[in-house]
Amino acid sequence: MILPSPLAVCIGSCHQPAAPTFKPQPRLFDDPNLPSPRPWGPGKISDEDMRKIEDWLRPEASRGRPQQQQPIPQPVPPPQPAPPPKSRKCSDELVEKLNKKMHKSCNKERSCSIQGDTCASARAKVSAGYGCVRERTELQQKCFGKGDPHYEDHMRQIAEASAALRRCLEVMSAKCG
């Protein structure tokens, strides 16, 4: 079955579709006894009425307001995988807590020299050195083992802190008698 053209829905059936099985119907205004048809709808729409119609056709949220441009959608980057845990033995929170405690000691001045230190400054640096070695060792023993990504780096830092402590102990012995 072939449906008539959508133009046949036009008021008055004035458009004839091209379907081969369509039988034309008489036009609404073909009757000679009727006055000649006048154009459908108003003749000219005033500018004010046109603005009202356009405003009415806009989405309800923007009626009466100037049209705002919609933002251009930006591509969303793919989600990044979560970083690996810092330790296999401890939570990241515990590693951070011990690391912060360790840096409190290790960030103090710990390097000694015979020429630059007095007995008092050497004692203060020895105290900071003991604290640094103790905190680094605690972090290493609690949270890291062989095979962890940072194990070797932590061992090297413990060795460096221990060497600095030994130098300060020598300076302290020389300066404090």
N, C-alpha and C positions, 0 to 999 in steps of 0.2 A: 504494500500500500504506500502510495506517495502522498505525503501530507502537503497541503497547500503552502505556498510561500508565506513567511511571517508578514509580508507586506499586505496580504489579504486581510489581515486583522485590522488594518487601517479603517478608520471611520468612513463609512460610505463605500467601502470596497472599490475605491477608485484605482487601485494598483492591481494589475493582472499578473499573477504568478506565471512562471514558465513551466509548471508541472504539466506533463502531457495528458493526465487524466482529469485535470481541473476543468470544471464546467463554469464558465463565467456566470456570475449572478448579476442581476440588473443593478446598476448603480443607484444609490439612494436618491440622487437628484436628477435621474433621467426622466422623471415624470414631467411632461411639458406643462401640466396644470399648476405645478408649484413654481413659486418665484425662483429666480436664479440664486444659486447658493452664494452666501457671503463667506469670506475666509473664516476659518475656525480660530478661536482665541482672540485676544485683544490685538488691536492694530499695532500700537507702539507702547513699550513698557517704559515708564519714567525711570530716570537714573536712581531715584530714591527707592522705588519698588524693586529694581534690579539688585540694589545693595541688600535689601531685606531678604530677597529670595536667595542670594548667594550666602548670606549669613545663616539663613535657615538650613541650607544644604551642608554647611560645615559640620564637623563632629560637635556634639553638644558641649564638650568641655571647652571648646575654643570659641563658642558663639559670643559675639560682642567684643571679642578681643582680637588684636592683630594676629595673623597666622604666624606661628613660630616654626622655624626650621627644625626638623628632626635631626638629632646627631647621627653621623654616619657610623654604622656599626664597625668596630675595630676587631680584627681577628684576636681570638683568645689564645695565648700561648699554651702549649701542652703542659700539663702538670709536671713539675720536677720531682724526681724520686727523693724520698727522705734521705738526709745524710746518714751515713752509717754511724752506729753508736761509737762513742769515744773509747769504750772499754768493753771487754767481754765479761768482766767480773763485777763491774759497778754500773749503776745507772748514770746517765749523763749529769743528773742533778748532783750526785755525790762527787763525781769527778770535778764538776765546777766548784763545789764547796771546798774540797781539799785543795784544788788548784789556787783558789782565791787565798786560802790560809797560807799556802806555800809561798805565794808571791808577796804576801805581807812581810815575811822574813827575808826572802831572797832579793827583794827590791831594795833593801837597805844596803848601805856601803859595806862591802866585805873584803875589798882588796887592800892589802897592807904592803908597806915598803919601809925599809930601815930609815931612809932619808925623810920620808913624808909623814911618819906617824910618831906620836908620843905614846907613853904607856897607857894613858886613858883612852886614846883613839884606838889603839890596838886591842884593848880589852873590849871596847864596844863592838869592834869588827869581829872579834872572836865569838862574842855572844850571838851576833847576827849570823855568823857562819855556822855555828852549831844549830841554830834554829832552821836555817835553810837546808842543811843536810838532813836534819830530823824530818822536816816536812816533805822534802822530796822523796826520802826513803819511805815514809808512810804512804804517800800517794802511789809510789811504785809497787809496794808490797800489797796494798789493799786492792788496787784496781788494774794492775798490768802484769802480764806474764809473757814468757817467751812466745813469739808468734803474733803478739798484738802489734798493730802498725806503729805505735810510738814507743815500744819497749826499749829498743836500742838507743833512741834519742834520750829517753829518760835516764838510762844507765850512764850515758856520756855526761849528762848534766850533773848527775850525782857525783861522778868522778871529778868533774871540774870544780864543783862546790867543795868537795873534800880536799882537793889540792890547794884551793884558796885558803881554806881553814888551816891547813898545815903550815902554809907560809905565814899566816897571821899568828899562829901559836909560836913560831920561831921569832917573829918580830916582838911579840909580847914578852917572851922569855928574855930577849936581849935588852929591851927597853925597861922592863919592870924588875929585872934582876932576879 
